[in-house]
């Protein structure tokens, strides 16, 4: 579906604890990724049941 429905799978499975939940974010995003902690293992995108998380190779992708 491409929309986050707040299942928290990405938060639970991230081995680096790089993904955290937003609470009452006016912009509508449900999760925040700290790219300084992310090692690009792709677990978050693999466990996301709706395909909300897309992995890229830097800015603009």
CORVENVEN-V811587 format. One record per run of one state. SS is the DSSP state (h for helix, s for strand, l for the rest). FROM is the first residue (numbers start at 1). TO is the last residue. If there is no record, write none. Layout:
<<SS;FROM;TO> <SS;FROM;TO>>
This chain:
<<l;1;8> <h;9;13> <l;14;18> <s;19;21> <l;22;30> <s;31;33> <l;34;42> <h;43;47> <l;48;61>>
